[in-house]
């Protein structure tokens, strides 16, 4: 199995938005867990800080080319995309520019891979999951023998909610919980693997616990084809 990742952190949003403190930090935190236990090397992980729309498109093209270089017969290819930063119901807010969700989906779908996983930690990121079609089946992260194909979108909030940072943990509740889950806290059945379902459930429960009375409901769309 071969994995490639594009990790983006952007502390800057639209001019009227307050600058984030930990979006870039969260991006590196997620990248570190992928490189330490997620089967991704330094050469297969692209990290981008505070990009413009043009830089995001350039990075997605580099991800596409990197995935295309894998020529091994019957090799399983997985693509991971992560974004932490400002967003609204239309897309990522990058300074005065907007990188639309529709463009992200089109770019990811154009990459040759068996599974594409997009994780977005941002306000109103649930709009990304508005897509119908396909047959829903159990998702996974660690089954190299699987012949399943498809995509999964995991977001930190619904389409009209805010994602929250914490000075105490120096990051967002969502990414902090996700990273903890991937490091093993989400391995509910103690089989030494963390599935996408386990990661989602742990992150969901832990984020709500940390926020206590402040409700931040994550959404997930999984379309896996057998």
N, C-alpha and C positions, 0 to 999 in steps of 0.2 A: 504494500500500500504506500502511496506517495501523497504527501500533503503539501500544499502551498498556501500561504496566508498573506493577506494585506490588512495591516492594522493602522487605523487613522485616529489621531487624537487632535482635537481642535478646541482650544480655550476661547477663541474669538468667534463671535456670532454677528448678527445684524447690529448696526450701529446703536440701536435702542436697547439692545440686550446687554445685561451685565456680563462681564468677562468671567468665564469659569476658572476655577483654581486648579482642578485636578483631572481634567479630561485627558491631557497628555500623559499625566502620571498613570491614569487608569489604562491607557493604551499600552504603555510599557509593562504594566503589571500583567495584563492579559498576554502580551507577547512573551513575557518571561515564562509563564506557565506552559505555553505551547512549546517553547523551546526546551524546557526542562523535562516535561513528561508527556508532551503532546505529539511527539514524533516529527517535529518541524525543526529544521536546521537554520542556522543564521542565513545561509544562502537562499533558502526557500521562504523566508519571512521578510516582507517589505514593511517598513515602519515609516509613516509620514506624519509630520507635525504641522499643525496650523496651515493646511493647504488652501490653495485657490481651487476653483472648479477645474481649471485646466490641469492642475497638478494631480487632482484625484483621477481624472481621465487618463493622464499619463501613467499613473500608478496601476490602474486597472489594466491598461494595455501591457504593462510590464508583467503583471500577474498572469495574463492570458498567454504571453509569450513563454513565461517560465513553465506553465502547465503544459504548453504545447511541446516543450523540449523533452518531455517524458515519452520515450518511444518503446519502452519495454512491452512486449506482447502480453496481453491480458492483465496488464498492471492496473490496479484500482487507483483512481485519482480522486482526491477530495480537495475542495477549495473552501477556505474559511475567510470571511470578510468581517472585520470588526470596526465599528465607528463609535467614538465617544465625543460628544460635543453638543452644540445647539442644533435644534431642528424644529420644524413646525409640521403641519399636516401635509405639506407639499414635498418637503425634502430637507436636506442638511443645509443649515445656514452657515455659510463660510464667508465671513465679513459681509460685504454688501451683495454677495452672490448666493444663489440657491442651486444646489445639486439635487435634482428631482429624483424621487424614489423610482419613478418609471424608468429613468435613465439607468439607475443602479441595477434594477432587475434585468433590463435588456443587456447591459454589459456583462453581468454575471452569467446569464443564460447563454451568452455567446462563447463562454469559456468551455473548452473540452474537459469535462469532468463527470465522474459518476454521481457525486453528491456535492452540492454547493450549500454552505451554511453561512447565513448572514446574521450577525449579532449587532444590534444597535442600542446603545445606551444614550438616550436623548429624550427630551420632551416631545410629546405627540408622536413618538416613533411607531405607535401601533398602526398608523396609517399605512405603513409599509406592508402589513399583512393582508391588506385588502386585495385579495386575488382569489379567484375561484377556478375550479377544474382540477382534474386528477383524482386519484384514489388515495385516501389517507390510510397509512399503515404505521405500525410502531416504528419510531425513529431510533437511531443508534449513533454512537460515536466510535465504538471499538469492535467492529465485526469485519475483519479483513476478508473473511470468506464469503461475505454476503454478495449477492448479485443485484441487490436493489439499486435503483437510481432515482434521483429526484433532488429536491431542495428543501431547505428549512429556514424560516425566519424567526428569530427570537428577539423580542424588543423589551425595553425596560418600562414602557408605559403604554396606555391605550392612546387612541387618536386625539384625545382632548385633555390629557393629563401631563403633569410635570414630573420630570425625574429630579432627584435631589442629591446634592453633594453633602458630605459631612466633614467638618473640620476634625472631628474626633478620630475618624479612620483615614482622613486625608484622601478621600476618594468618594465615589458614588456608592450608595448602598447596593445597587444592582451589580456592578462589576466586582465589588469586594465579595459579595455573596457567591457570584459565579466562579470566581477564581478559587475561593475556599472549597466550593463544591467539586471543581475539577481536580483539586489536589487530594481529593478522597472523601471529603465530608458528605458528598452526595452518593457515595457507594452504599446504597441502602441494603443491598443483598450480600454485601461483603464478598463479591466475586473478583475483586481486583480491577474492575472496569467501571467507568462512569458513562452511562448511556445519555443520550440527549434528553430523554424523558426524566431521568434521575436528576440531571443538571437543572432542568427547568423547574421541577418540583421543589428542589432544595432552594434554588434562587428565589422562587416565588415566596415560599414560606419564610425564609430568612430575611428577605427584604421587608416583608410586612411586619415581622417581629421587630426589626430594628427601627422601623418607622413608627411603630406603636399605633397611635391614633391617626397618623397621616397615611392616607390610602394611596398606594402607588401600584396599580394593577398591571402586571406585564401581560403581553399577549404573545402567542406563538402560532405560527402557521407552519404545518409540516405537510409537504406533498411528496410522498415517496412512491415511486412506481416499481412494481414487481414484474 
